[in-house]
Each structure stands twice: as structure tokens, then as C-alpha cells.
Amino acid sequence: QSALTQPPSASGSPGQSVTISCTGTSNDVGGYNYVSWYQQHPGKAPKLMIYEVSKRPSGVPDRFSGSKSGNTASLTVSGLQAEDEADYYCISYAVSNPVIFGGGTKLTVL
Amino acid sequence: QITLKESGPTLVKPTQTLTLTCTFSGFSLSTSAVGVGWIRQPPGQALDWLALIYWDDDKRYSPSLKRRLTITKDTSKNQVVLTMADMDPVDTATYYCAHRDTAMETFDYWGQGTLVTVSS
């Protein structure tokens, strides 16, 4: 099973909104509402930001939102802040594997 | 409060077998809809899923690494063990274990990770 496709980089200025995409197939992203997004700062473990496409765990700011259309899921960060600068990974459940990762996107706050 | 911690060697030689232990608290692997997974991350690279074990002892492996991996659980000790055979320098990575909520199909709690270097 191929990895999910994410853009290698994204950027925005403080206060702006940025959207990161995660493209799969009908066997993973498009077939299940089990897409999660993780934030990872350098040297730290990943942190769950979004699960089941659009749900936020307790404690995650509502500046972070998730959506899905067809085989592509998206993470939107609104009102960008300096601390949002990190790597972001998507994961999906798939028909053949319980876990498929995206390649990661480095978000830079300009 | 759910916590997980990885332990094992920091250095292994090529061709050796790596054994990593994930010791957790705050949940039981005998409870339904729970699992523990292993994920690794080579330096500067992306996350890569390795294996997953469920409360009912169902086991799933990354297809590309399946022949080298074994995952087991010891419910009484709250531990999950991952072995990876025939280690190679390309297996140098930080190895994470994580709690899997099967209702949400997500890894919601992660350990801090342990760096394993493969070198002679």
C-alpha cells in the first residue's frame, strides 16, 4: 500500500490560514472516515490534533480543523501562530492495513 | 492518565535482532477496542508504521517489513514487545510505541520514543 500524498512544505504568515492536503485512494482516505492528523515538533513525539476526519481531542485549539472530500483529506490551521511551526502527518485506516501514513508536511510560519 | 515508554538497546550491530519493550499504564490490553502499535522515524524522515497488536491478540504488520517483525503482549506486565530481525543501518531510527483506540482508529497517546542506531 502506497503512502498517502502530502505536500512537502507549506507556509503562512502569523494570523493567516494554511491548508495541508492528504491524498489517498478509495481504499483508504476515500473509503473511511478514519483520518487523523499529527503535529510533531523537532525532537518530540507526534501529538494527535484531529481524528475521524474532523474531531479535535480535548485541549487542541479550535484553530485546527479537518475535512475530507473524496480521496483527499485536509488540515486547516487558522490564525497561524509561531508555535504552529512543525511537521504535520496524516494517517488513514485502509482496507488492507490499519495504518497508512502520509509523507509529512513541514509548516513554516513566516 | 495513559502513559507509554519505550525501552531497549540504543546500539545494535548489523544482522542482529532488535528487541524493544513498550511499558504502559492507564489502560489494559485485555480491554476491548484497545491496541498498541509501533512506529519508527529515521532521522530527518517521515513516520513509518511497523506493527499493531490488539486486545484480542490480533496482530497486524507493515507488509514491507512483515517477514522481519514479531509483536507480542504480556497483559499481566502491561508490556508489548517488538522484535525486528536482521537489522541494517537503514533501520536506524527513533522507535515509538503508541496507544491505539480502535473505535477512533487512531494513535491517541504516544511514548517519548527511543533512538536505535545500527552500526558495527
Chai-1 contact restraints between the chains, C-beta under 6 A:
chainA,res_idxA,chainB,res_idxB,connection_type,confidence,min_distance_angstrom,max_distance_angstrom,comment,restraint_id
A,Y34,B,E105,contact,1.0,0.0,6.0,A-B,restraint_1
A,S36,B,T106,contact,1.0,0.0,6.0,A-B,restraint_2
A,A45,B,W110,contact,1.0,0.0,6.0,A-B,restraint_3
A,A45,B,Q112,contact,1.0,0.0,6.0,A-B,restraint_4
A,A45,B,G113,contact,1.0,0.0,6.0,A-B,restraint_5
A,P46,B,W110,contact,1.0,0.0,6.0,A-B,restraint_6
A,L48,B,D108,contact,1.0,0.0,6.0,A-B,restraint_7
A,Y51,B,M104,contact,1.0,0.0,6.0,A-B,restraint_8
A,Y51,B,T106,contact,1.0,0.0,6.0,A-B,restraint_9
A,E52,B,M104,contact,1.0,0.0,6.0,A-B,restraint_10
A,Y89,B,L47,contact,1.0,0.0,6.0,A-B,restraint_11
A,Y93,B,E105,contact,1.0,0.0,6.0,A-B,restraint_12
A,P98,B,L52,contact,1.0,0.0,6.0,A-B,restraint_13
A,P98,B,R60,contact,1.0,0.0,6.0,A-B,restraint_14
A,V99,B,W49,contact,1.0,0.0,6.0,A-B,restraint_15
A,F101,B,L47,contact,1.0,0.0,6.0,A-B,restraint_16
A,F101,B,W49,contact,1.0,0.0,6.0,A-B,restraint_17
A,G103,B,A46,contact,1.0,0.0,6.0,A-B,restraint_18
A,G104,B,A46,contact,1.0,0.0,6.0,A-B,restraint_19
